[in-house]
Amino acid sequence: MWKKPIEPETNEPTTESAPKAPTPRAAPSGSSSIIGTSIVLHGDITGDEDLVVKGNVEGTLNLPNNNIKIDPEGEVKADLKAQKISVGGKVEGNLVGSERVVIEKSGQVVGNIVAPRVALEDGCKFKGSVEMNMDSTSKPTVKDLGTSTNTGQSQAPKTDKASSSSGLTRASGTT
C-alpha cells in the first residue's frame, strides 16, 4: 500500500486575508424575505424584494418597489411604504401603497392609508382615513398622511354633512 509523504510543518505566518463584509446584491426576481413568528425586530427596514411579516416589527418598512404582506399572526407598529400592501394581522401606522392597499378579513389597522386603490374586506377592523384621489404622476409619501399614528396624535377626520347628504359615506372611521 502506497502512502503519501507527510509534509513538514512550518512556523511561517499565513497570508490569509481578513473576512470581507457582505456586498449588497440585487434580489432575484420573485424572491421574498420572511420575518418569522418568533422574530421581534426594532428598526428601519429597506430593500429590493418582497417582505412577509409573521413576527413583530416596530419602526419603518420602506420597500417602494416591492410588496409587503402582514400575515394574520404578524404585529407591526410602523409606517409602511410599498407598491402593494396586504394586511391580515395587526398594524398601527400609516400605509402608503403606490398601487394598492388591502386590509384582509382578519386585518386590523389603526392609521391612515394613501393609495390609488384600497380594499377593505368584510370583517376587517380599520380606524383612520383613506386618500385615494392621487393623479398617476404623483407618488404618495408619508407626508401625505399627516401625523403618524406611532406618536399617538393622529385623528381620523369626522364625516361631514355635505358628503353624507349625497348618500355616500366617507372612507374614514371604523369598519
Secondary structure in CASP SS format (residue, H / E / C, confidence):
PFRMAT SS
TARGET T0000
AUTHOR 0000-0000-0000
METHOD secondary structure of the structure
MODEL  1
M C 1.00
W C 1.00
K C 1.00
K C 1.00
P C 1.00
I C 1.00
E C 1.00
P C 1.00
E C 1.00
T C 1.00
N C 1.00
E C 1.00
P C 1.00
T C 1.00
T C 1.00
E C 1.00
S C 1.00
A C 1.00
P C 1.00
K C 1.00
A C 1.00
P C 1.00
T C 1.00
P C 1.00
R C 1.00
A C 1.00
A C 1.00
P C 1.00
S C 1.00
G C 1.00
S C 1.00
S E 1.00
S E 1.00
I E 1.00
I E 1.00
G C 1.00
T C 1.00
S C 1.00
I C 1.00
V E 1.00
L E 1.00
H E 1.00
G E 1.00
D E 1.00
I E 1.00
T E 1.00
G C 1.00
D C 1.00
E C 1.00
D E 1.00
L E 1.00
V E 1.00
V E 1.00
K C 1.00
G C 1.00
N E 1.00
V E 1.00
E E 1.00
G E 1.00
T E 1.00
L E 1.00
N E 1.00
L E 1.00
P E 1.00
N E 1.00
N E 1.00
N E 1.00
I E 1.00
K E 1.00
I E 1.00
D C 1.00
P C 1.00
E C 1.00
G C 1.00
E E 1.00
V E 1.00
K E 1.00
A E 1.00
D E 1.00
L E 1.00
K E 1.00
A E 1.00
Q E 1.00
K E 1.00
I E 1.00
S E 1.00
V E 1.00
G C 1.00
G C 1.00
K E 1.00
V E 1.00
E E 1.00
G C 1.00
N C 1.00
L E 1.00
V E 1.00
G E 1.00
S E 1.00
E E 1.00
R E 1.00
V E 1.00
V E 1.00
I E 1.00
E C 1.00
K C 1.00
S C 1.00
G C 1.00
Q E 1.00
V E 1.00
V E 1.00
G C 1.00
N C 1.00
I E 1.00
V E 1.00
A C 1.00
P C 1.00
R C 1.00
V E 1.00
A E 1.00
L E 1.00
E C 1.00
D C 1.00
G C 1.00
C C 1.00
K E 1.00
F E 1.00
K E 1.00
G C 1.00
S C 1.00
V E 1.00
E E 1.00
M C 1.00
N C 1.00
M C 1.00
D C 1.00
S C 1.00
T C 1.00
S C 1.00
K C 1.00
P C 1.00
T C 1.00
V H 1.00
K H 1.00
D H 1.00
L H 1.00
G C 1.00
T C 1.00
S C 1.00
T H 1.00
N H 1.00
T H 1.00
G C 1.00
Q C 1.00
S C 1.00
Q C 1.00
A C 1.00
P C 1.00
K C 1.00
T C 1.00
D C 1.00
K H 1.00
A H 1.00
S H 1.00
S H 1.00
S H 1.00
S C 1.00
G C 1.00
L C 1.00
T C 1.00
R C 1.00
A C 1.00
S C 1.00
G C 1.00
T C 1.00
T C 1.00
END
